[in-house]
Amino acid sequence: MLHAAVLLPFLAAFFIPLIYRGVKQVHLGWFVLLVPILLFGYFLTFIKGVMQGVHTLKTFEWIPSLGVNVTFYIDGLGLFFALLITGIGSLVVLYSIYYLSKAEKLGHFYVYLLLFMGAMLGVVLSDNLFVLYTFWELTSISSFLLIGYWYQREKSTSGALKSMMITVFGGLAMLGGFLLMADITGTASIRGIIENGEMIVNSPLFPFILILVLLGAFTKSAQFPFHTWLPDAMEAPTPVSAFLHSATMVKAGIYLVARLSLVFAGTDLFFLIVSGFGLLTLCWGSYMAVTQTDLKAILAYSTISQLGMIMAMLGFGTELAILAAVFHILNHATFKGSLFMVAGIIDHETGTRDIRKLGGLFTFMPITALLAFFGTFSMAGFPLPFLNGFLSKEMFFDSSLHFEDASTIVEAVSPFFPYFAVGGSIFTFVYSIMLFFRTFTGKQRGTLSKQPHEAPIGMLLSPMILVLLVVIIAFIPDAFGHALLSPMVDAVNGSVGETHIKFWHGFGPALYMSLSVLILGTALYLAREKWQHIYKAFPGKLSAAKAYDGLINGLLRGSRKLTNGYMTGSLRHYMIYIFVFFIALVGITMSVTGGFQINYNDLAPIAVPEVMIAIVMAGAAFATVFMKNRIAAILVLGIVGYGLSLLFVFFRAPDLALTQLIVETVTVALFLLCFYHLPNFDKKKESKRTNAVNWVISISVGVLVTMVGIASHSTKLFEPISDYFLKNSYKLGGGDNVVNVILVDFRGLDTMLEILVLGLAALGIYTMIKLRPGKKEGND
């Protein structure tokens, strides 16, 4: 059943085009909505068992010889993310029904969305590293399609490409770390790796493993300096932004760090990298959000900042920090998802997201303004008892102050952490207040393309539910703590400590930090026009986006210059490159490995007829070089192929002889057909230097290939695999003909793909024949 749950979005995506063609009167989203609702209800049934410590494990054998099985595992962490994916997914699909008109290419949109949903479920539920990686890259591909959904817009396509380039780069690095982890522990199971975590930590490769895995997590979760893709991804439709960039895709890196914390946590390197980059991302994201003028751009940098906060808490590694981190993942999904939807509503009903043109929308859109109030003030961590964001932010401050049993390195750097936490939170407060007040209060500052009006109830319903969750979580946080957060802390930390969450912690450093954020943030917002000029000095013209563009443009220029240097249009030049590289690579390899050997042992006897055939073949091949007539050259060259067929007959290989005979006949016929229709060109007289180069390369290749053939018999670096085939062809393949068994059974997949290639080539040839230029329709 668990495998069917993960497979359901993929199956639904397969049938979406059929439904889309058959139903035009009803919005396609109503059919799609059933999928996440069913999955959300299914995963809710696991809560009681997970609370009692019951974990579900289901395995389907995929590649058992390599230890790669599709194993799905539900514990507190996996269940929480599964509920997040399907719950937010249900609200996003409902929202999209009213946001996207039926004139859009809804079939494409919902196929991409379902593919992404299934991929994310695969990521958070997979117990096998390589299955997780497969789903991980599928999230990159499906998010690329979603971000570039409006492909007519250049910004959409460039944003999609940037997101895929950065996240796929991180994914490949992560795969390297996975391979090393599996090699060291001898298992690809995440549970098995956690049990053998000491083997990884004690390995001399541990720093490389940690950095490779964190590269995957940091690129996916937009940590500095890989955050540049996230603001550009805001060109996607707002439902995509609300789903991918507030609740799911950007949380994949958070999930990975949380899942592997039992392996990496406790080491100084993990603490320094994760906490350091997390706090840096928090500060940089909130600092840059203040300069943005597009509502979704503000929210994008806000997401970067909030992800940095969560990552930093995972790096702290204490019980309080882990609880605060998982709690803030939940809170962030509620208030940020609602804010993205509010931004979409404003854009939908006013025609712009530019806060320089907006203002005074509270009068025209009071419900939207109320929803934005709860979302923005919760994001700001404003100390109100009905805002869940304040609770987790207060726990963040508290966790930045306490590091029990810390090492010397941790003790040296941890005193600076509260200052970074407060600094990033101050700018978080500023951009949150800016987002609300500049949009909904004051006077309208620009001309709008639409008369502002309240959105339909269907579009408001999803953000209403999320805002309602903001309030409910704030009032009864312990209910969510016992049901969801405690099992999560257990999965991340290995033990469940105190999970009681309360609004009032008494007078202490955390409260004073919150008050300083409130006071300084308000002062900075009111005086923002006096200090915003500092952005001209820092970062000034420097930005991660420009660094990325410079890197990509430099690579493009360099590759274009290199390509133009060797792509001369001359077939002779291309052949020279290939042969010279072949000579150098194979020659050096054989020299280093001692491959130039001649061994006369175990040779079959050679009779006079075989020698005569070999002489004729050599003479024909040599004569071909000096032939003046093309047809004659082809016929003489055919002697070489037919001679090889005779040799196969003498060596008692009739199947190979027949194959060679057929191939040679077809080849000669095709050559004759092609050369017959080619125009006659006067043979260009080559210079002596050109001829000399041709002779040297030709002789070198011929001698080297001959030596490779001799060395393949003379050099035995390994036991010949032929013995295995001879012993097992009948037992495993059920056939006495060893060659046939190899082709059909041992290399069946390879043979099938070769047949596929030949089939595609045949279709291509047939298509080119049928679509000849100038051919009139109806003629044979």
Residue pairs with C-beta under 8 A, 6 or more apart in sequence:
1 42
1 58
2 56
2 58
2 72
2 74
2 125
3 58
3 60
3 70
3 72
5 39
5 42
5 43
5 121
6 72
6 118
6 121
6 122
6 125
7 118
8 35
8 38
8 39
8 118
9 35
9 39
9 114
9 115
9 117
9 118
9 121
10 114
10 115
10 118
12 32
12 35
12 114
13 110
13 111
13 114
13 115
13 118
16 28
16 31
16 32
16 107
16 110
16 111
16 114
17 107
17 111
19 28
19 31
20 28
20 106
20 107
21 107
23 31
24 102
27 97
27 102
27 106
28 102
28 106
28 107
28 110
29 93
29 94
29 96
29 97
29 100
29 106
29 110
30 97
32 93
32 110
32 113
32 114
33 90
33 93
33 94
33 97
35 114
35 117
36 86
36 87
36 89
36 90
36 93
36 117
37 86
37 90
39 82
39 86
39 89
39 121
40 83
40 86
40 87
40 89
40 90
43 79
43 82
43 83
43 86
44 83
46 56
46 74
46 79
47 79
47 483
47 484
49 55
49 56
50 74
50 75
50 76
50 79
50 487
51 482
51 483
51 486
51 487
53 490
55 73
55 74
55 75
56 72
56 73
56 74
57 71
57 72
57 73
57 74
57 127
58 71
58 72
58 73
59 69
59 70
59 71
60 69
60 70
60 71
61 69
61 70
62 68
62 69
62 70
62 131
63 69
67 182
67 187
67 188
68 128
68 130
68 131
68 188
69 128
69 131
70 126
70 128
70 131
71 126
71 127
71 128
71 131
71 189
72 125
72 126
72 127
73 125
73 126
73 127
73 190
73 191
74 82
74 125
75 487
75 490
75 491
76 484
76 486
76 487
76 488
76 489
76 490
76 491
77 124
77 255
77 258
77 259
77 487
77 488
77 491
77 492
78 124
78 125
78 491
79 484
79 487
80 326
80 329
80 330
80 484
80 487
80 488
81 120
81 124
81 251
81 255
82 121
82 124
82 125
83 484
84 247
84 248
84 251
84 329
84 330
84 333
85 117
85 120
85 121
85 124
85 247
85 248
86 117
86 121
88 242
88 243
88 246
88 247
88 248
88 333
88 337
89 113
89 117
89 243
89 248
91 337
91 462
91 465
91 466
92 113
92 239
92 242
92 243
92 337
92 462
93 110
93 113
93 239
94 458
94 461
94 462
95 238
95 239
95 242
95 341
95 344
95 459
95 461
95 462
95 463
96 109
96 113
96 237
96 239
97 458
98 455
98 456
98 458
98 459
99 237
99 238
99 239
99 344
99 348
99 459
100 106
100 109
100 237
100 239
105 149
108 145
108 149
109 146
109 149
109 237
112 142
112 145
112 146
112 149
113 146
113 239
113 240
113 243
115 138
115 141
115 142
115 145
116 139
116 142
116 143
116 146
116 243
116 244
116 248
116 249
117 248
118 138
119 135
119 136
119 138
119 139
119 142
120 135
120 139
120 248
120 249
120 252
121 135
122 131
122 132
122 134
122 135
122 138
123 132
123 135
123 136
123 139
123 252
123 255
124 252
124 255
126 132
126 135
126 190
127 189
127 190
127 191
128 188
128 189
128 190
129 178
129 181
129 182
129 188
129 189
129 190
129 193
130 178
130 182
130 188
132 178
132 190
133 171
133 174
133 175
133 178
136 171
136 174
136 216
136 220
136 252
137 168
137 171
139 220
139 249
139 252
140 163
140 164
140 167
140 168
140 171
141 164
143 160
143 163
143 164
143 167
143 233
143 244
143 249
144 160
144 161
144 163
144 164
145 160
146 236
146 237
146 240
146 244
147 156
147 159
147 160
147 163
147 233
147 235
147 236
147 240
147 244
148 156
148 157
148 159
148 160
148 161
148 236
149 156
149 236
149 237
149 240
150 156
150 235
150 236
150 237
151 157
153 235
155 232
155 235
156 235
156 236
158 232
159 229
159 232
159 233
159 234
159 235
159 236
160 233
160 236
162 228
162 229
162 232
162 233
162 548
163 229
163 230
163 232
163 233
165 229
165 552
166 219
166 226
166 228
166 229
166 548
167 219
167 220
167 229
169 215
169 219
170 215
170 216
170 217
170 218
170 219
170 220
170 226
171 216
171 219
171 220
173 212
173 213
173 215
173 216
174 212
174 213
174 215
174 216
174 217
174 256
175 216
176 212
177 208
177 209
177 210
177 211
177 212
177 213
177 215
177 216
178 188
178 213
180 205
180 208
180 209
180 212
181 193
181 200
181 209
181 213
181 263
182 188
182 193
184 199
184 200
184 203
184 205
184 209
185 192
185 193
185 196
185 199
185 200
186 196
187 193
187 196
190 259
190 260
193 200
193 260
193 263
194 260
194 262
194 263
197 262
197 263
197 264
200 206
200 209
200 263
201 263
201 264
201 266
201 267
203 209
206 267
206 269
207 269
210 264
210 267
210 269
210 270
210 273
211 273
213 256
213 260
213 264
214 257
214 273
214 274
216 253
216 256
217 223
217 252
217 253
217 254
217 256
217 257
218 226
218 253
218 277
219 226
219 253
220 249
220 250
220 252
220 253
220 256
221 250
221 251
221 252
221 253
221 254
221 307
221 311
222 229
222 230
222 250
222 253
222 281
222 303
222 304
222 307
223 253
223 277
223 278
223 281
223 307
223 308
223 311
224 277
224 280
224 281
224 284
224 285
224 304
224 308
224 544
225 544
225 547
226 544
227 281
227 284
227 285
227 304
227 544
228 543
228 544
228 545
228 547
228 548
230 245
230 250
230 300
230 303
230 304
231 297
231 300
231 301
231 304
231 545
232 545
233 241
233 244
233 245
233 300
234 241
234 245
234 294
234 296
234 297
234 299
234 300
236 244
237 344
238 296
238 340
238 341
238 343
238 344
238 347
238 348
239 344
241 296
241 299
241 300
241 340
241 343
241 344
242 337
242 340
242 341
242 344
243 249
244 250
245 300
245 303
245 340
246 299
246 303
246 332
246 333
246 336
246 337
246 339
246 340
247 333
247 336
247 337
250 303
250 307
251 307
251 329
251 333
253 307
253 311
254 307
254 310
254 311
254 314
254 329
257 274
257 311
257 314
258 314
258 325
258 326
258 488
258 491
258 492
259 491
259 492
261 314
261 317
261 322
261 492
261 493
262 492
262 493
262 494
264 270
265 271
265 317
265 493
266 317
268 407
268 409
268 410
270 315
270 317
271 315
271 316
271 317
271 409
271 410
272 409
272 413
273 315
274 311
274 312
274 314
274 315
275 312
275 315
275 316
275 417
276 315
276 413
277 308
277 311
278 308
278 309
278 310
278 311
278 312
278 313
278 314
278 315
279 308
279 312
279 417
279 420
279 421
279 424
280 308
280 420
281 304
281 305
281 307
281 308
281 311
281 312
282 305
282 306
282 308
282 309
282 312
282 420
282 421
282 424
283 305
283 308
283 420
283 423
283 424
283 427
284 304
284 305
284 308
285 301
285 302
285 303
285 304
285 305
285 306
285 307
285 308
285 424
286 301
286 302
286 305
286 424
286 425
286 426
286 427
286 428
286 430
286 431
287 424
287 427
288 301
288 539
289 298
289 301
289 302
289 305
289 427
289 428
289 431
290 427
290 430
290 431
290 434
290 528
290 532
291 532
291 535
292 298
292 300
292 301
292 431
293 354
293 355
293 356
294 353
294 354
294 355
295 343
295 346
295 347
295 353
295 354
295 355
295 435
295 439
296 340
296 343
296 347
296 353
298 355
298 431
298 434
298 435
299 336
299 339
299 340
299 343
299 435
301 431
302 336
302 379
302 428
302 431
302 432
303 336
305 424
305 427
305 428
306 328
306 332
306 336
306 379
306 428
308 424
309 328
309 396
309 421
309 424
310 325
310 328
310 329
310 332
312 400
312 417
312 421
313 321
313 322
313 324
313 325
313 328
313 396
313 399
314 321
314 322
314 325
314 492
316 399
316 400
316 403
316 417
318 399
318 402
318 403
318 404
319 489
319 493
319 495
319 497
319 498
320 395
320 398
320 399
320 402
320 497
321 399
322 489
322 492
322 493
323 395
323 485
323 489
323 497
323 498
323 499
323 501
324 392
324 395
324 396
324 398
324 399
325 492
326 485
326 488
326 489
326 492
327 391
327 392
327 395
327 477
327 481
327 485
327 501
328 392
328 393
328 395
328 396
330 388
330 473
330 480
330 484
330 485
331 378
331 388
331 389
331 391
331 392
331 470
331 473
334 378
334 388
334 466
334 467
334 469
334 470
334 473
335 374
335 375
335 376
335 378
335 379
335 388
335 389
335 466
335 467
335 470
336 375
336 379
337 463
337 466
338 371
338 374
338 375
338 462
338 463
338 466
338 467
338 470
339 372
339 375
339 376
339 379
339 435
341 459
341 462
341 463
341 466
342 368
342 371
342 372
342 375
342 463
343 353
345 365
345 368
345 455
345 459
345 460
345 463
346 352
346 353
346 358
346 361
346 365
346 368
346 439
347 353
348 455
348 459
349 365
349 368
349 450
349 452
349 453
349 454
349 455
350 358
350 361
350 448
350 449
350 450
350 452
351 448
351 449
351 450
352 358
352 446
352 448
352 449
354 446
355 434
355 435
355 438
355 439
356 445
356 446
357 444
357 445
357 446
357 447
357 448
358 438
358 439
358 444
358 445
358 446
358 448
359 438
359 439
359 440
359 441
359 442
359 443
359 444
359 445
360 440
360 441
360 442
360 443
360 444
361 368
361 369
361 439
361 440
361 452
362 369
362 440
362 441
364 452
364 453
364 454
365 440
365 452
365 453
365 454
365 455
366 454
367 454
367 455
367 460
368 454
368 455
368 460
369 440
371 460
371 463
371 464
371 467
372 435
372 436
372 439
372 440
373 436
373 440
374 386
374 387
374 467
374 470
374 471
375 463
375 466
375 467
375 470
376 432
376 433
376 435
376 436
377 384
377 387
377 389
377 432
377 436
378 387
378 388
378 389
378 390
378 470
378 474
379 389
379 428
379 432
380 389
380 428
380 429
380 432
380 433
380 521
381 387
381 389
381 390
381 393
381 394
381 425
381 428
381 429
381 514
381 517
382 389
382 390
382 429
382 518
383 390
383 514
383 518
384 390
385 474
385 475
385 503
386 470
386 471
386 474
386 475
387 470
387 471
387 474
388 469
388 470
388 471
388 473
388 474
388 477
389 470
390 474
390 503
390 514
391 473
391 474
391 477
391 501
391 503
393 425
393 514
394 505
394 510
394 511
394 514
395 501
396 421
397 418
397 421
397 422
397 425
397 509
397 510
397 513
397 514
398 505
398 508
398 509
398 510
400 417
400 418
400 420
400 421
401 418
401 509
401 510
403 410
403 411
403 414
406 414
418 509
418 513
421 513
422 513
422 516
422 517
425 513
425 517
425 521
426 516
426 517
426 520
426 521
426 524
427 521
427 524
428 517
428 521
429 517
429 518
429 521
429 522
429 525
430 521
430 524
430 525
430 528
433 521
433 522
433 525
434 525
434 528
454 460
473 480
474 503
477 501
477 502
478 499
478 500
478 501
481 499
481 500
481 501
482 499
485 499
485 501
486 496
486 499
487 496
489 495
489 496
489 497
489 499
490 496
505 511
524 531
566 573
566 577
576 693
576 697
579 697
579 700
579 701
580 697
582 701
582 704
583 697
583 700
583 701
583 704
586 704
586 708
587 704
589 595
590 596
590 707
590 708
590 711
593 715
593 717
594 715
595 707
595 708
595 711
595 715
596 707
596 711
597 710
597 711
597 714
597 715
598 710
598 714
599 713
599 714
599 715
603 713
604 651
607 650
609 650
610 647
610 650
613 643
613 646
613 647
613 650
614 643
614 647
616 639
616 643
617 639
617 640
617 643
617 644
620 636
620 637
620 639
620 640
620 643
621 637
621 640
623 636
624 633
624 636
624 637
624 640
627 633
627 636
630 675
630 678
631 672
631 675
631 676
634 668
634 671
634 672
634 675
635 668
637 668
637 671
638 664
638 667
638 668
641 660
641 663
641 664
641 667
641 668
642 661
642 664
644 660
644 664
645 657
645 660
645 661
645 664
646 657
648 654
648 656
648 657
648 660
649 657
655 737
655 739
655 740
656 739
686 694
725 738
725 741
725 742
725 746
726 738
729 735
729 736
729 737
729 738
729 741
729 742
730 736
730 741
732 745
732 746
733 741
733 744
733 745
733 746
734 741
734 745
735 741
735 744
735 745
743 751
744 751
